[in-house]
Amino acid sequence: MDQLIQKTIITITSIVITTVVGQFFNVEPIGLFYTAITCVIITHVDFEKLIENAKNRGFGTLIGGVIGIIFSYIPFPLILKVIVGEFIIIFFCEKKLKIPSAIASVVFLIIVYRITSEAPYLYGFKRVLDTFIGIIITVVITYIFKKLNILK
């Protein structure tokens, strides 16, 4: 089977399961959205590449979430928070962890710009949780499909 078709089936299956499980547990639409986005971003037909994508997405979200939460409670002007926070994120992710910094930056900015009225620590925690749920579902679905040779 063509890799594009395999990727499409894995992605859609992951999103459907995420949606069904999320609706069963009354997850907010924004939580479903971030979980589904994770499924889309990390899906790959090569299992090793999927694990690498999952690791990058998970660490990036966790780093951006933690730094965003910390910086949202520091009483500095927003512009200073953005400059210092982005410097830390880019340096730490790219130089120390050797992972892309884009996801960490996006999560950080969402939290420090306070695009929601929710408390920063709660919003950050929920986004990290949503991401890891999306990662787990996508990895499990891909593993099952590969193990059972469903996508030949």
Number of C-alpha atoms within 10 A of each C-alpha: 8 9 13 11 12 18 18 16 15 24 24 16 17 26 23 13 16 23 19 13 13 18 13 9 9 11 14 10 12 12 20 23 16 19 27 26 16 27 28 20 15 22 26 25 20 12 14 10 13 20 17 14 18 25 16 22 25 22 20 26 28 23 22 30 30 21 23 30 22 16 21 21 11 10 8 11 8 13 9 11 19 19 10 11 21 21 12 15 23 17 14 16 22 14 12 9 13 11 20 18 24 18 22 27 26 16 23 30 21 17 27 21 14 15 11 10 7 11 12 24 16 11 20 24 16 16 20 26 18 24 25 22 20 28 28 16 20 31 22 13 18 27 16 12 17 15 10 10 9 11 17 10
